[in-house]
Each structure stands twice: as C-alpha cells, then as structure tokens.
C-alpha cells in the first residue's frame, strides 16, 4: 500500500464519527483558519477541524460573524486543508451564502468543496434551512447542522446569552434537531444551551451531537482554537477552558525581541553570515 493510500485510510470520515458515537467514544473538534495551525492541530490527533466563520472575529477582528464572505472562507479553508492529513475538515457556510435560497446554497457549498477540498460544510438554523440542506445533500456534500446560539442570527436575538432556557425554545431546539437529522445531516453542533437540554437532544438523535457550552452529555466537544489557547483575552464565557495563556507568551516574546533589537543584542555573532 502506498503512503498516500495509508494516509487516506486513516482519514476521519462521517463514518468514523458515526462509529465513534455508537461506541461512546468522544469526538474532539476544534477550529483552525490557516495552514500552520491546522498542521499543528492535526498532528495532535484532533478528530474534526472546523474552519469556523468565527474567523470573522479571531482572524479579521469583526465584532460579529456576519461580514465574512464566501471567498474569505474559501481562502481560510483551502489553507487549512493543505495542512491536514487525518482530521475531517468541516467548513462553515458564511452568512448570506445559503439562507432563503436553496439554489444559491448549493452553489456556495459546491464552491467550498471544489475550491478547498474540504470534507463537509456546516450551516446554522433549523427548519427554515431544510430546503437548502436537502439540495446540498443531493450533491453528495455532507452537512453538519448548528442550533442553539447561532451567531449569524445575532441581530434577531440581540445577545450572545445562553439559549433555549424557556420551555418553548427548548421544544423548538428538539424539533429542529430532529428535522436536521431527518433531512440527512451527519452531525449537529449545539451551542450554549442548558446541559439537560443537550442531553435530551443527544439521546433522541442517532447522529453525533457536538457541544460548545452545552454540557458533558454530547458525543463530542468543540472550542475555538484562539479562545482555548488564550490568544483571545477579552472573551471568557463560563464554558471556556483555557489550556494556555499563549497571548501573554506571544506578547512577552515580542517584547523581548523588540528590546534585543533596540539594545543591539540581536543578532549576535552566531546569528549572522
Ligand atoms: O464558527 C465557529 O467557530 C463555530 C463554533 C463555535 C462551533 O461555529
């Protein structure tokens, strides 16, 4: 078997995730937006890399995820795919590329798959996006759903507070989750909803459910890379566990470099030709 074939054999697919969930093996998912980080993350054996539209926040500095374009998402996703061997790469469809027009949704999804070589797309919403999802699935493109806090609808909700705390909204999340599964989504992200509700959704669905701020009962967890590494420092929701204070480390390394340049300490004799 050639090396290329061995790599392909190890690649995480929708079936790998399905089997993991069946066996009760938790799925790890994390975001990445560029080649270098994707390569590092992939080498850490993460199962799924999400090229999230959170790129709008952490890469481009926008306040919301709304401004990022399809072209920009494609740029990030193609960069990520070039760094990945094993993980499944899922790409967020950006705001305005799929809502309300299923033909446009299919065209957007096809552009993502053709121009990035990613493995699946993710989009936000429930019953209102089923037509778009069905059309995308009909082209053989795996779709991951996203319910609960859906940041592309921030102007409708007005806040990033925890969602589905009322009985009505909780029932809608359950109904939407079932509709997404029935439509053929291979997986579902639940963002910032009560842990008990996420538990019910995970029990009622047979597809893998991945949580962010949705408690421990889902089939897997996802975090935004820049948040868990401590690169973003002004965002501290309760669910976020910071595994590093990389922001502080980067600042002090750059301060040291700048001081070395100014003092004439860099470059030294060994650092020249
Ligand atoms: O864009 C993103 O990073 C996401 C995750 C928070 C799930 O959608």
Boltz pocket constraint, residues with backbone or C-beta under 6 A from the ligand:
constraints:
  - pocket:
      binder: B
      contacts: [[A, 31], [A, 50], [A, 51], [A, 52], [A, 53], [A, 54], [A, 55], [A, 92], [A, 189], [A, 191], [A, 212], [A, 222], [A, 223], [A, 224]]
      max_distance: 6.0
